[in-house]
């Protein structure tokens, strides 16, 4: 499984993979392993990305591909 929505939000927010890795306090290799589905993404990191991108965790994981509407 590849997490395309996380990558889309990273690009939409004009962050490099390196910058997002730094914000999440992880190595670039760990980020690649998460995005490629090789290792699970910890819930703490998912919460941080959801807050950072203002998106639901379900959306980031591709469970619900519809972006939440802004209130």
Biotite code that builds the C-alpha atoms (Angstrom):
import biotite.structure as struc

atoms = struc.array([
    struc.Atom([0.000, 0.000, 0.000], chain_id="A", res_id=1, res_name="UNK", atom_name="CA", element="C"),
    struc.Atom([1.245, 3.433, -0.900], chain_id="A", res_id=2, res_name="UNK", atom_name="CA", element="C"),
    struc.Atom([-0.046, 6.481, 0.947], chain_id="A", res_id=3, res_name="UNK", atom_name="CA", element="C"),
    struc.Atom([-0.654, 8.851, -1.956], chain_id="A", res_id=4, res_name="UNK", atom_name="CA", element="C"),
    struc.Atom([-2.759, 11.304, 0.050], chain_id="A", res_id=5, res_name="UNK", atom_name="CA", element="C"),
    struc.Atom([0.081, 11.974, 2.479], chain_id="A", res_id=6, res_name="UNK", atom_name="CA", element="C"),
    struc.Atom([2.370, 12.657, -0.452], chain_id="A", res_id=7, res_name="UNK", atom_name="CA", element="C"),
    struc.Atom([-0.263, 14.890, -2.084], chain_id="A", res_id=8, res_name="UNK", atom_name="CA", element="C"),
    struc.Atom([-0.617, 16.943, 1.085], chain_id="A", res_id=9, res_name="UNK", atom_name="CA", element="C"),
    struc.Atom([3.150, 17.205, 1.454], chain_id="A", res_id=10, res_name="UNK", atom_name="CA", element="C"),
    struc.Atom([3.390, 18.633, -2.064], chain_id="A", res_id=11, res_name="UNK", atom_name="CA", element="C"),
    struc.Atom([0.305, 20.851, -1.606], chain_id="A", res_id=12, res_name="UNK", atom_name="CA", element="C"),
    struc.Atom([1.946, 22.323, 1.497], chain_id="A", res_id=13, res_name="UNK", atom_name="CA", element="C"),
    struc.Atom([5.188, 22.887, -0.420], chain_id="A", res_id=14, res_name="UNK", atom_name="CA", element="C"),
    struc.Atom([7.277, 20.639, 1.825], chain_id="A", res_id=15, res_name="UNK", atom_name="CA", element="C"),
    struc.Atom([10.129, 18.493, 0.626], chain_id="A", res_id=16, res_name="UNK", atom_name="CA", element="C"),
    struc.Atom([10.333, 14.929, 1.895], chain_id="A", res_id=17, res_name="UNK", atom_name="CA", element="C"),
    struc.Atom([13.304, 16.037, 3.961], chain_id="A", res_id=18, res_name="UNK", atom_name="CA", element="C"),
    struc.Atom([11.376, 18.943, 5.517], chain_id="A", res_id=19, res_name="UNK", atom_name="CA", element="C"),
    struc.Atom([8.412, 16.754, 6.447], chain_id="A", res_id=20, res_name="UNK", atom_name="CA", element="C"),
    struc.Atom([10.751, 14.146, 7.910], chain_id="A", res_id=21, res_name="UNK", atom_name="CA", element="C"),
    struc.Atom([12.353, 16.829, 10.057], chain_id="A", res_id=22, res_name="UNK", atom_name="CA", element="C"),
    struc.Atom([8.949, 18.097, 11.231], chain_id="A", res_id=23, res_name="UNK", atom_name="CA", element="C"),
    struc.Atom([8.005, 14.540, 12.193], chain_id="A", res_id=24, res_name="UNK", atom_name="CA", element="C"),
    struc.Atom([11.398, 14.004, 13.847], chain_id="A", res_id=25, res_name="UNK", atom_name="CA", element="C"),
    struc.Atom([12.171, 10.915, 11.768], chain_id="A", res_id=26, res_name="UNK", atom_name="CA", element="C"),
    struc.Atom([14.798, 9.909, 9.235], chain_id="A", res_id=27, res_name="UNK", atom_name="CA", element="C"),
    struc.Atom([14.136, 10.199, 5.524], chain_id="A", res_id=28, res_name="UNK", atom_name="CA", element="C"),
    struc.Atom([14.464, 6.408, 5.263], chain_id="A", res_id=29, res_name="UNK", atom_name="CA", element="C"),
    struc.Atom([11.702, 5.980, 7.866], chain_id="A", res_id=30, res_name="UNK", atom_name="CA", element="C"),
    struc.Atom([9.482, 8.339, 5.867], chain_id="A", res_id=31, res_name="UNK", atom_name="CA", element="C"),
    struc.Atom([10.037, 6.315, 2.682], chain_id="A", res_id=32, res_name="UNK", atom_name="CA", element="C"),
    struc.Atom([9.256, 3.096, 4.560], chain_id="A", res_id=33, res_name="UNK", atom_name="CA", element="C"),
    struc.Atom([5.994, 4.583, 5.836], chain_id="A", res_id=34, res_name="UNK", atom_name="CA", element="C"),
    struc.Atom([4.901, 5.964, 2.460], chain_id="A", res_id=35, res_name="UNK", atom_name="CA", element="C"),
    struc.Atom([5.756, 2.734, 0.663], chain_id="A", res_id=36, res_name="UNK", atom_name="CA", element="C"),
    struc.Atom([3.810, 0.732, 3.255], chain_id="A", res_id=37, res_name="UNK", atom_name="CA", element="C"),
    struc.Atom([6.873, -1.194, 4.405], chain_id="A", res_id=38, res_name="UNK", atom_name="CA", element="C"),
    struc.Atom([6.418, -0.202, 8.047], chain_id="A", res_id=39, res_name="UNK", atom_name="CA", element="C"),
    struc.Atom([3.302, 1.035, 9.853], chain_id="A", res_id=40, res_name="UNK", atom_name="CA", element="C"),
    struc.Atom([2.919, 4.727, 10.561], chain_id="A", res_id=41, res_name="UNK", atom_name="CA", element="C"),
    struc.Atom([2.626, 5.328, 14.320], chain_id="A", res_id=42, res_name="UNK", atom_name="CA", element="C"),
    struc.Atom([-0.592, 6.953, 15.497], chain_id="A", res_id=43, res_name="UNK", atom_name="CA", element="C"),
    struc.Atom([1.352, 9.870, 16.987], chain_id="A", res_id=44, res_name="UNK", atom_name="CA", element="C"),
    struc.Atom([2.794, 10.690, 13.556], chain_id="A", res_id=45, res_name="UNK", atom_name="CA", element="C"),
    struc.Atom([-0.615, 10.331, 11.904], chain_id="A", res_id=46, res_name="UNK", atom_name="CA", element="C"),
    struc.Atom([-2.131, 12.733, 14.428], chain_id="A", res_id=47, res_name="UNK", atom_name="CA", element="C"),
    struc.Atom([0.676, 15.213, 13.853], chain_id="A", res_id=48, res_name="UNK", atom_name="CA", element="C"),
    struc.Atom([0.231, 15.081, 10.063], chain_id="A", res_id=49, res_name="UNK", atom_name="CA", element="C"),
    struc.Atom([-3.557, 15.368, 10.364], chain_id="A", res_id=50, res_name="UNK", atom_name="CA", element="C"),
    struc.Atom([-3.149, 18.498, 12.461], chain_id="A", res_id=51, res_name="UNK", atom_name="CA", element="C"),
    struc.Atom([-0.366, 19.884, 10.233], chain_id="A", res_id=52, res_name="UNK", atom_name="CA", element="C"),
    struc.Atom([-2.336, 19.379, 7.002], chain_id="A", res_id=53, res_name="UNK", atom_name="CA", element="C"),
    struc.Atom([-5.806, 19.991, 8.531], chain_id="A", res_id=54, res_name="UNK", atom_name="CA", element="C"),
    struc.Atom([-7.046, 16.653, 7.145], chain_id="A", res_id=55, res_name="UNK", atom_name="CA", element="C"),
    struc.Atom([-8.526, 13.557, 8.720], chain_id="A", res_id=56, res_name="UNK", atom_name="CA", element="C"),
    struc.Atom([-6.390, 10.521, 9.441], chain_id="A", res_id=57, res_name="UNK", atom_name="CA", element="C"),
    struc.Atom([-8.803, 8.456, 7.333], chain_id="A", res_id=58, res_name="UNK", atom_name="CA", element="C"),
    struc.Atom([-8.163, 10.762, 4.383], chain_id="A", res_id=59, res_name="UNK", atom_name="CA", element="C"),
    struc.Atom([-4.387, 10.634, 4.851], chain_id="A", res_id=60, res_name="UNK", atom_name="CA", element="C"),
    struc.Atom([-4.489, 6.825, 4.917], chain_id="A", res_id=61, res_name="UNK", atom_name="CA", element="C"),
    struc.Atom([-6.731, 6.649, 1.842], chain_id="A", res_id=62, res_name="UNK", atom_name="CA", element="C"),
    struc.Atom([-9.622, 5.107, 3.778], chain_id="A", res_id=63, res_name="UNK", atom_name="CA", element="C"),
    struc.Atom([-11.821, 8.052, 2.805], chain_id="A", res_id=64, res_name="UNK", atom_name="CA", element="C"),
    struc.Atom([-10.510, 9.671, -0.355], chain_id="A", res_id=65, res_name="UNK", atom_name="CA", element="C"),
    struc.Atom([-12.847, 12.643, -0.172], chain_id="A", res_id=66, res_name="UNK", atom_name="CA", element="C"),
    struc.Atom([-11.158, 15.641, 1.336], chain_id="A", res_id=67, res_name="UNK", atom_name="CA", element="C"),
    struc.Atom([-13.053, 17.006, 4.303], chain_id="A", res_id=68, res_name="UNK", atom_name="CA", element="C"),
    struc.Atom([-14.802, 20.256, 3.595], chain_id="A", res_id=69, res_name="UNK", atom_name="CA", element="C"),
    struc.Atom([-13.517, 23.364, 5.289], chain_id="A", res_id=70, res_name="UNK", atom_name="CA", element="C"),
    struc.Atom([-15.925, 24.686, 7.909], chain_id="A", res_id=71, res_name="UNK", atom_name="CA", element="C"),
])
